[in-house]
Amino acid sequence: MATVQFNQVDEFLAELKAQTLEGEGICRLTNLYKNSGLSPMLRHMVVVATFKATDGDIVRLDRFVGTLWSHESQDKPVLDKAQEIH
């Protein structure tokens, strides 16, 4: 079993369409937040999606969408970008 990792949404979606999903065809999608080393107020946001193909491979998308600054007006474009991917 291998992990196939993508950073581009279009490539991930093409792979998802090309593969037959195992089980009930579950594709998991979530937002991952990583603390910044520069400031405790900053968090990097990554959209993560995974599915298991019939050959056993795990196919994963890790798409960085931006940095959250804990300020609504600055965070909105990042949150909107993540929502577009969802």
Jmol script that loads the backbone (N, CA, C; Angstrom):
load data "model"
ATOM      1  N   MET A   1       0.854  -1.181   0.000  1.00  0.00           N
ATOM      2  CA  MET A   1       0.000   0.000   0.000  1.00  0.00           C
ATOM      3  C   MET A   1       0.892   1.234   0.000  1.00  0.00           C
ATOM      4  N   ALA A   2       0.618   2.142  -0.887  1.00  0.00           N
ATOM      5  CA  ALA A   2       1.371   3.386  -1.005  1.00  0.00           C
ATOM      6  C   ALA A   2       0.448   4.564  -0.717  1.00  0.00           C
ATOM      7  N   THR A   3       1.053   5.697  -0.422  1.00  0.00           N
ATOM      8  CA  THR A   3       0.300   6.935  -0.293  1.00  0.00           C
ATOM      9  C   THR A   3       0.642   7.811  -1.483  1.00  0.00           C
ATOM     10  N   VAL A   4      -0.383   8.210  -2.205  1.00  0.00           N
ATOM     11  CA  VAL A   4      -0.220   9.099  -3.351  1.00  0.00           C
ATOM     12  C   VAL A   4      -0.693  10.467  -2.892  1.00  0.00           C
ATOM     13  N   GLN A   5       0.198  11.461  -2.949  1.00  0.00           N
ATOM     14  CA  GLN A   5      -0.128  12.766  -2.388  1.00  0.00           C
ATOM     15  C   GLN A   5      -0.176  13.830  -3.479  1.00  0.00           C
ATOM     16  N   PHE A   6      -1.209  14.659  -3.404  1.00  0.00           N
ATOM     17  CA  PHE A   6      -1.390  15.760  -4.340  1.00  0.00           C
ATOM     18  C   PHE A   6      -1.449  17.074  -3.569  1.00  0.00           C
ATOM     19  N   ASN A   7      -1.025  18.157  -4.256  1.00  0.00           N
ATOM     20  CA  ASN A   7      -1.171  19.506  -3.725  1.00  0.00           C
ATOM     21  C   ASN A   7      -2.143  20.334  -4.564  1.00  0.00           C
ATOM     22  N   GLN A   8      -2.412  19.859  -5.782  1.00  0.00           N
ATOM     23  CA  GLN A   8      -3.312  20.568  -6.680  1.00  0.00           C
ATOM     24  C   GLN A   8      -4.687  19.898  -6.660  1.00  0.00           C
ATOM     25  N   VAL A   9      -5.708  20.693  -6.425  1.00  0.00           N
ATOM     26  CA  VAL A   9      -7.069  20.175  -6.298  1.00  0.00           C
ATOM     27  C   VAL A   9      -7.514  19.460  -7.575  1.00  0.00           C
ATOM     28  N   ASP A  10      -7.236  20.050  -8.734  1.00  0.00           N
ATOM     29  CA  ASP A  10      -7.676  19.443 -10.002  1.00  0.00           C
ATOM     30  C   ASP A  10      -7.069  18.058 -10.210  1.00  0.00           C
ATOM     31  N   GLU A  11      -5.790  17.897  -9.855  1.00  0.00           N
ATOM     32  CA  GLU A  11      -5.135  16.589  -9.999  1.00  0.00           C
ATOM     33  C   GLU A  11      -5.761  15.561  -9.061  1.00  0.00           C
ATOM     34  N   PHE A  12      -6.048  15.982  -7.830  1.00  0.00           N
ATOM     35  CA  PHE A  12      -6.680  15.089  -6.861  1.00  0.00           C
ATOM     36  C   PHE A  12      -8.058  14.657  -7.349  1.00  0.00           C
ATOM     37  N   LEU A  13      -8.848  15.613  -7.842  1.00  0.00           N
ATOM     38  CA  LEU A  13     -10.197  15.288  -8.319  1.00  0.00           C
ATOM     39  C   LEU A  13     -10.158  14.361  -9.529  1.00  0.00           C
ATOM     40  N   ALA A  14      -9.174  14.550 -10.405  1.00  0.00           N
ATOM     41  CA  ALA A  14      -9.034  13.655 -11.558  1.00  0.00           C
ATOM     42  C   ALA A  14      -8.717  12.240 -11.094  1.00  0.00           C
ATOM     43  N   GLU A  15      -7.859  12.108 -10.095  1.00  0.00           N
ATOM     44  CA  GLU A  15      -7.522  10.789  -9.554  1.00  0.00           C
ATOM     45  C   GLU A  15      -8.735  10.168  -8.868  1.00  0.00           C
ATOM     46  N   LEU A  16      -9.484  10.979  -8.141  1.00  0.00           N
ATOM     47  CA  LEU A  16     -10.692  10.498  -7.468  1.00  0.00           C
ATOM     48  C   LEU A  16     -11.689   9.946  -8.489  1.00  0.00           C
ATOM     49  N   LYS A  17     -11.862  10.653  -9.586  1.00  0.00           N
ATOM     50  CA  LYS A  17     -12.786  10.196 -10.630  1.00  0.00           C
ATOM     51  C   LYS A  17     -12.280   8.937 -11.320  1.00  0.00           C
ATOM     52  N   ALA A  18     -10.961   8.821 -11.476  1.00  0.00           N
ATOM     53  CA  ALA A  18     -10.378   7.684 -12.193  1.00  0.00           C
ATOM     54  C   ALA A  18     -10.372   6.408 -11.363  1.00  0.00           C
ATOM     55  N   GLN A  19     -10.345   6.542 -10.053  1.00  0.00           N
ATOM     56  CA  GLN A  19     -10.257   5.386  -9.159  1.00  0.00           C
ATOM     57  C   GLN A  19     -11.647   4.899  -8.764  1.00  0.00           C
ATOM     58  N   THR A  20     -11.754   3.644  -8.531  1.00  0.00           N
ATOM     59  CA  THR A  20     -12.953   3.079  -7.933  1.00  0.00           C
ATOM     60  C   THR A  20     -12.723   3.085  -6.435  1.00  0.00           C
ATOM     61  N   LEU A  21     -13.628   3.680  -5.698  1.00  0.00           N
ATOM     62  CA  LEU A  21     -13.454   3.779  -4.256  1.00  0.00           C
ATOM     63  C   LEU A  21     -13.782   2.468  -3.575  1.00  0.00           C
ATOM     64  N   GLU A  22     -13.030   2.175  -2.523  1.00  0.00           N
ATOM     65  CA  GLU A  22     -13.289   0.979  -1.729  1.00  0.00           C
ATOM     66  C   GLU A  22     -14.450   1.222  -0.780  1.00  0.00           C
ATOM     67  N   GLY A  23     -15.081   0.156  -0.362  1.00  0.00           N
ATOM     68  CA  GLY A  23     -16.159   0.271   0.627  1.00  0.00           C
ATOM     69  C   GLY A  23     -17.327   1.040   0.054  1.00  0.00           C
ATOM     70  N   GLU A  24     -17.741   2.042   0.785  1.00  0.00           N
ATOM     71  CA  GLU A  24     -18.911   2.819   0.389  1.00  0.00           C
ATOM     72  C   GLU A  24     -18.527   4.105  -0.325  1.00  0.00           C
ATOM     73  N   GLY A  25     -17.305   4.182  -0.808  1.00  0.00           N
ATOM     74  CA  GLY A  25     -16.892   5.369  -1.542  1.00  0.00           C
ATOM     75  C   GLY A  25     -16.719   6.592  -0.673  1.00  0.00           C
ATOM     76  N   ILE A  26     -16.083   6.424   0.464  1.00  0.00           N
ATOM     77  CA  ILE A  26     -15.908   7.527   1.399  1.00  0.00           C
ATOM     78  C   ILE A  26     -14.686   8.349   1.015  1.00  0.00           C
ATOM     79  N   CYS A  27     -14.874   9.636   0.916  1.00  0.00           N
ATOM     80  CA  CYS A  27     -13.780  10.584   0.744  1.00  0.00           C
ATOM     81  C   CYS A  27     -13.873  11.541   1.928  1.00  0.00           C
ATOM     82  N   ARG A  28     -12.839  11.547   2.745  1.00  0.00           N
ATOM     83  CA  ARG A  28     -12.851  12.402   3.936  1.00  0.00           C
ATOM     84  C   ARG A  28     -12.233  13.755   3.604  1.00  0.00           C
ATOM     85  N   LEU A  29     -12.825  14.820   4.134  1.00  0.00           N
ATOM     86  CA  LEU A  29     -12.386  16.177   3.855  1.00  0.00           C
ATOM     87  C   LEU A  29     -12.412  16.974   5.147  1.00  0.00           C
ATOM     88  N   THR A  30     -11.311  17.664   5.444  1.00  0.00           N
ATOM     89  CA  THR A  30     -11.247  18.454   6.670  1.00  0.00           C
ATOM     90  C   THR A  30     -10.272  19.607   6.497  1.00  0.00           C
ATOM     91  N   ASN A  31     -10.279  20.510   7.455  1.00  0.00           N
ATOM     92  CA  ASN A  31      -9.298  21.591   7.518  1.00  0.00           C
ATOM     93  C   ASN A  31      -8.291  21.252   8.603  1.00  0.00           C
ATOM     94  N   LEU A  32      -7.017  21.437   8.291  1.00  0.00           N
ATOM     95  CA  LEU A  32      -5.939  21.186   9.237  1.00  0.00           C
ATOM     96  C   LEU A  32      -5.294  22.522   9.565  1.00  0.00           C
ATOM     97  N   TYR A  33      -5.130  22.793  10.846  1.00  0.00           N
ATOM     98  CA  TYR A  33      -4.520  24.039  11.288  1.00  0.00           C
ATOM     99  C   TYR A  33      -3.169  23.732  11.913  1.00  0.00           C
ATOM    100  N   LYS A  34      -2.139  24.457  11.459  1.00  0.00           N
ATOM    101  CA  LYS A  34      -0.791  24.269  11.992  1.00  0.00           C
ATOM    102  C   LYS A  34      -0.327  25.586  12.580  1.00  0.00           C
ATOM    103  N   ASN A  35       0.184  25.531  13.813  1.00  0.00           N
ATOM    104  CA  ASN A  35       0.683  26.744  14.446  1.00  0.00           C
ATOM    105  C   ASN A  35       1.918  27.251  13.718  1.00  0.00           C
ATOM    106  N   SER A  36       2.014  28.569  13.627  1.00  0.00           N
ATOM    107  CA  SER A  36       3.173  29.190  13.005  1.00  0.00           C
ATOM    108  C   SER A  36       4.299  29.290  14.028  1.00  0.00           C
ATOM    109  N   GLY A  37       5.515  29.140  13.585  1.00  0.00           N
ATOM    110  CA  GLY A  37       6.662  29.314  14.470  1.00  0.00           C
ATOM    111  C   GLY A  37       6.973  30.776  14.725  1.00  0.00           C
ATOM    112  N   LEU A  38       6.347  31.678  13.968  1.00  0.00           N
ATOM    113  CA  LEU A  38       6.620  33.105  14.109  1.00  0.00           C
ATOM    114  C   LEU A  38       5.829  33.755  15.235  1.00  0.00           C
ATOM    115  N   SER A  39       4.580  33.335  15.398  1.00  0.00           N
ATOM    116  CA  SER A  39       3.710  33.958  16.395  1.00  0.00           C
ATOM    117  C   SER A  39       2.616  32.978  16.795  1.00  0.00           C
ATOM    118  N   PRO A  40       2.263  32.963  18.082  1.00  0.00           N
ATOM    119  CA  PRO A  40       1.169  32.078  18.499  1.00  0.00           C
ATOM    120  C   PRO A  40      -0.192  32.515  17.953  1.00  0.00           C
ATOM    121  N   MET A  41      -0.280  33.732  17.441  1.00  0.00           N
ATOM    122  CA  MET A  41      -1.536  34.238  16.886  1.00  0.00           C
ATOM    123  C   MET A  41      -1.767  33.750  15.452  1.00  0.00           C
ATOM    124  N   LEU A  42      -0.709  33.285  14.788  1.00  0.00           N
ATOM    125  CA  LEU A  42      -0.811  32.873  13.392  1.00  0.00           C
ATOM    126  C   LEU A  42      -0.985  31.371  13.287  1.00  0.00           C
ATOM    127  N   ARG A  43      -1.899  30.955  12.399  1.00  0.00           N
ATOM    128  CA  ARG A  43      -2.095  29.523  12.122  1.00  0.00           C
ATOM    129  C   ARG A  43      -2.186  29.332  10.614  1.00  0.00           C
ATOM    130  N   HIS A  44      -1.467  28.348  10.115  1.00  0.00           N
ATOM    131  CA  HIS A  44      -1.527  28.003   8.699  1.00  0.00           C
ATOM    132  C   HIS A  44      -2.689  27.036   8.500  1.00  0.00           C
ATOM    133  N   MET A  45      -3.440  27.249   7.440  1.00  0.00           N
ATOM    134  CA  MET A  45      -4.617  26.421   7.175  1.00  0.00           C
ATOM    135  C   MET A  45      -4.390  25.591   5.918  1.00  0.00           C
ATOM    136  N   VAL A  46      -4.639  24.281   6.039  1.00  0.00           N
ATOM    137  CA  VAL A  46      -4.473  23.337   4.939  1.00  0.00           C
ATOM    138  C   VAL A  46      -5.764  22.537   4.807  1.00  0.00           C
ATOM    139  N   VAL A  47      -6.284  22.424   3.584  1.00  0.00           N
ATOM    140  CA  VAL A  47      -7.422  21.546   3.322  1.00  0.00           C
ATOM    141  C   VAL A  47      -6.858  20.160   3.020  1.00  0.00           C
ATOM    142  N   VAL A  48      -7.362  19.150   3.737  1.00  0.00           N
ATOM    143  CA  VAL A  48      -6.888  17.774   3.587  1.00  0.00           C
ATOM    144  C   VAL A  48      -8.067  16.897   3.179  1.00  0.00           C
ATOM    145  N   ALA A  49      -7.856  16.102   2.137  1.00  0.00           N
ATOM    146  CA  ALA A  49      -8.865  15.135   1.696  1.00  0.00           C
ATOM    147  C   ALA A  49      -8.163  13.812   1.431  1.00  0.00           C
ATOM    148  N   THR A  50      -8.816  12.702   1.787  1.00  0.00           N
ATOM    149  CA  THR A  50      -8.235  11.379   1.545  1.00  0.00           C
ATOM    150  C   THR A  50      -9.314  10.393   1.118  1.00  0.00           C
ATOM    151  N   PHE A  51      -8.893   9.409   0.329  1.00  0.00           N
ATOM    152  CA  PHE A  51      -9.737   8.260   0.044  1.00  0.00           C
ATOM    153  C   PHE A  51      -8.845   7.056  -0.169  1.00  0.00           C
ATOM    154  N   LYS A  52      -9.433   5.869  -0.027  1.00  0.00           N
ATOM    155  CA  LYS A  52      -8.701   4.619  -0.231  1.00  0.00           C
ATOM    156  C   LYS A  52      -9.170   4.002  -1.541  1.00  0.00           C
ATOM    157  N   ALA A  53      -8.220   3.801  -2.450  1.00  0.00           N
ATOM    158  CA  ALA A  53      -8.528   3.206  -3.748  1.00  0.00           C
ATOM    159  C   ALA A  53      -8.620   1.693  -3.619  1.00  0.00           C
ATOM    160  N   THR A  54      -9.184   1.056  -4.624  1.00  0.00           N
ATOM    161  CA  THR A  54      -9.367  -0.401  -4.572  1.00  0.00           C
ATOM    162  C   THR A  54      -8.051  -1.160  -4.555  1.00  0.00           C
ATOM    163  N   ASP A  55      -6.981  -0.567  -5.071  1.00  0.00           N
ATOM    164  CA  ASP A  55      -5.674  -1.233  -5.027  1.00  0.00           C
ATOM    165  C   ASP A  55      -4.997  -1.072  -3.670  1.00  0.00           C
ATOM    166  N   GLY A  56      -5.682  -0.422  -2.735  1.00  0.00           N
ATOM    167  CA  GLY A  56      -5.167  -0.254  -1.382  1.00  0.00           C
ATOM    168  C   GLY A  56      -4.412   1.035  -1.162  1.00  0.00           C
ATOM    169  N   ASP A  57      -4.117   1.758  -2.226  1.00  0.00           N
ATOM    170  CA  ASP A  57      -3.399   3.017  -2.077  1.00  0.00           C
ATOM    171  C   ASP A  57      -4.268   4.047  -1.355  1.00  0.00           C
ATOM    172  N   ILE A  58      -3.624   4.861  -0.546  1.00  0.00           N
ATOM    173  CA  ILE A  58      -4.275   6.008   0.075  1.00  0.00           C
ATOM    174  C   ILE A  58      -3.965   7.210  -0.809  1.00  0.00           C
ATOM    175  N   VAL A  59      -4.994   7.900  -1.247  1.00  0.00           N
ATOM    176  CA  VAL A  59      -4.823   9.073  -2.094  1.00  0.00           C
ATOM    177  C   VAL A  59      -5.177  10.287  -1.247  1.00  0.00           C
ATOM    178  N   ARG A  60      -4.261  11.276  -1.222  1.00  0.00           N
ATOM    179  CA  ARG A  60      -4.390  12.376  -0.275  1.00  0.00           C
ATOM    180  C   ARG A  60      -4.154  13.709  -0.973  1.00  0.00           C
ATOM    181  N   LEU A  61      -4.954  14.688  -0.587  1.00  0.00           N
ATOM    182  CA  LEU A  61      -4.765  16.070  -1.014  1.00  0.00           C
ATOM    183  C   LEU A  61      -4.352  16.880   0.205  1.00  0.00           C
ATOM    184  N   ASP A  62      -3.274  17.632   0.098  1.00  0.00           N
ATOM    185  CA  ASP A  62      -2.856  18.602   1.110  1.00  0.00           C
ATOM    186  C   ASP A  62      -2.718  19.937   0.394  1.00  0.00           C
ATOM    187  N   ARG A  63      -3.693  20.812   0.566  1.00  0.00           N
ATOM    188  CA  ARG A  63      -3.699  22.087  -0.155  1.00  0.00           C
ATOM    189  C   ARG A  63      -3.642  23.246   0.836  1.00  0.00           C
ATOM    190  N   PHE A  64      -2.500  23.938   0.881  1.00  0.00           N
ATOM    191  CA  PHE A  64      -2.340  25.123   1.719  1.00  0.00           C
ATOM    192  C   PHE A  64      -3.223  26.227   1.155  1.00  0.00           C
ATOM    193  N   VAL A  65      -4.054  26.822   2.016  1.00  0.00           N
ATOM    194  CA  VAL A  65      -4.950  27.877   1.540  1.00  0.00           C
ATOM    195  C   VAL A  65      -4.616  29.248   2.108  1.00  0.00           C
ATOM    196  N   GLY A  66      -3.753  29.309   3.119  1.00  0.00           N
ATOM    197  CA  GLY A  66      -3.355  30.608   3.646  1.00  0.00           C
ATOM    198  C   GLY A  66      -3.071  30.582   5.131  1.00  0.00           C
ATOM    199  N   THR A  67      -2.780  31.772   5.652  1.00  0.00           N
ATOM    200  CA  THR A  67      -2.468  31.941   7.067  1.00  0.00           C
ATOM    201  C   THR A  67      -3.589  32.719   7.738  1.00  0.00           C
ATOM    202  N   LEU A  68      -4.056  32.200   8.855  1.00  0.00           N
ATOM    203  CA  LEU A  68      -5.083  32.879   9.651  1.00  0.00           C
ATOM    204  C   LEU A  68      -4.383  33.781  10.664  1.00  0.00           C
ATOM    205  N   TRP A  69      -4.840  35.019  10.745  1.00  0.00           N
ATOM    206  CA  TRP A  69      -4.205  36.027  11.585  1.00  0.00           C
ATOM    207  C   TRP A  69      -5.016  36.343  12.846  1.00  0.00           C
ATOM    208  N   SER A  70      -6.075  35.618  13.093  1.00  0.00           N
ATOM    209  CA  SER A  70      -6.963  35.890  14.237  1.00  0.00           C
ATOM    210  C   SER A  70      -7.603  37.270  14.121  1.00  0.00           C
ATOM    211  N   HIS A  71      -7.872  37.682  12.899  1.00  0.00           N
ATOM    212  CA  HIS A  71      -8.531  38.954  12.636  1.00  0.00           C
ATOM    213  C   HIS A  71      -9.511  38.710  11.490  1.00  0.00           C
ATOM    214  N   GLU A  72     -10.779  38.945  11.756  1.00  0.00           N
ATOM    215  CA  GLU A  72     -11.840  38.534  10.832  1.00  0.00           C
ATOM    216  C   GLU A  72     -11.627  39.011   9.397  1.00  0.00           C
ATOM    217  N   SER A  73     -11.274  40.277   9.207  1.00  0.00           N
ATOM    218  CA  SER A  73     -11.144  40.794   7.842  1.00  0.00           C
ATOM    219  C   SER A  73      -9.968  40.161   7.099  1.00  0.00           C
ATOM    220  N   GLN A  74      -8.907  39.797   7.810  1.00  0.00           N
ATOM    221  CA  GLN A  74      -7.754  39.158   7.173  1.00  0.00           C
ATOM    222  C   GLN A  74      -7.976  37.656   6.979  1.00  0.00           C
ATOM    223  N   ASP A  75      -8.771  37.061   7.846  1.00  0.00           N
ATOM    224  CA  ASP A  75      -9.013  35.616   7.770  1.00  0.00           C
ATOM    225  C   ASP A  75     -10.057  35.247   6.719  1.00  0.00           C
ATOM    226  N   LYS A  76     -10.966  36.159   6.415  1.00  0.00           N
ATOM    227  CA  LYS A  76     -12.075  35.834   5.517  1.00  0.00           C
ATOM    228  C   LYS A  76     -11.626  35.302   4.151  1.00  0.00           C
ATOM    229  N   PRO A  77     -10.652  35.924   3.471  1.00  0.00           N
ATOM    230  CA  PRO A  77     -10.238  35.370   2.172  1.00  0.00           C
ATOM    231  C   PRO A  77      -9.688  33.945   2.268  1.00  0.00           C
ATOM    232  N   VAL A  78      -9.007  33.636   3.347  1.00  0.00           N
ATOM    233  CA  VAL A  78      -8.460  32.289   3.544  1.00  0.00           C
ATOM    234  C   VAL A  78      -9.600  31.298   3.766  1.00  0.00           C
ATOM    235  N   LEU A  79     -10.546  31.662   4.617  1.00  0.00           N
ATOM    236  CA  LEU A  79     -11.690  30.792   4.886  1.00  0.00           C
ATOM    237  C   LEU A  79     -12.551  30.604   3.634  1.00  0.00           C
ATOM    238  N   ASP A  80     -12.695  31.668   2.845  1.00  0.00           N
ATOM    239  CA  ASP A  80     -13.453  31.572   1.589  1.00  0.00           C
ATOM    240  C   ASP A  80     -12.761  30.629   0.606  1.00  0.00           C
ATOM    241  N   LYS A  81     -11.434  30.712   0.533  1.00  0.00           N
ATOM    242  CA  LYS A  81     -10.676  29.833  -0.362  1.00  0.00           C
ATOM    243  C   LYS A  81     -10.846  28.371   0.045  1.00  0.00           C
ATOM    244  N   ALA A  82     -10.812  28.103   1.353  1.00  0.00           N
ATOM    245  CA  ALA A  82     -11.025  26.735   1.843  1.00  0.00           C
ATOM    246  C   ALA A  82     -12.431  26.259   1.498  1.00  0.00           C
ATOM    247  N   GLN A  83     -13.408  27.133   1.629  1.00  0.00           N
ATOM    248  CA  GLN A  83     -14.794  26.765   1.330  1.00  0.00           C
ATOM    249  C   GLN A  83     -14.971  26.441  -0.153  1.00  0.00           C
ATOM    250  N   GLU A  84     -14.254  27.145  -1.023  1.00  0.00           N
ATOM    251  CA  GLU A  84     -14.320  26.851  -2.461  1.00  0.00           C
ATOM    252  C   GLU A  84     -13.860  25.424  -2.747  1.00  0.00           C
ATOM    253  N   ILE A  85     -12.840  24.969  -2.032  1.00  0.00           N
ATOM    254  CA  ILE A  85     -12.321  23.616  -2.232  1.00  0.00           C
ATOM    255  C   ILE A  85     -13.318  22.587  -1.728  1.00  0.00           C
ATOM    256  N   HIS A  86     -13.985  22.908  -0.603  1.00  0.00           N
ATOM    257  CA  HIS A  86     -14.976  21.977  -0.052  1.00  0.00           C
ATOM    258  C   HIS A  86     -16.110  21.821  -1.035  1.00  0.00           C
TER     259      HIS A  86
END
end "model"
wireframe off; spacefill off
backbone 0.3
color backbone group
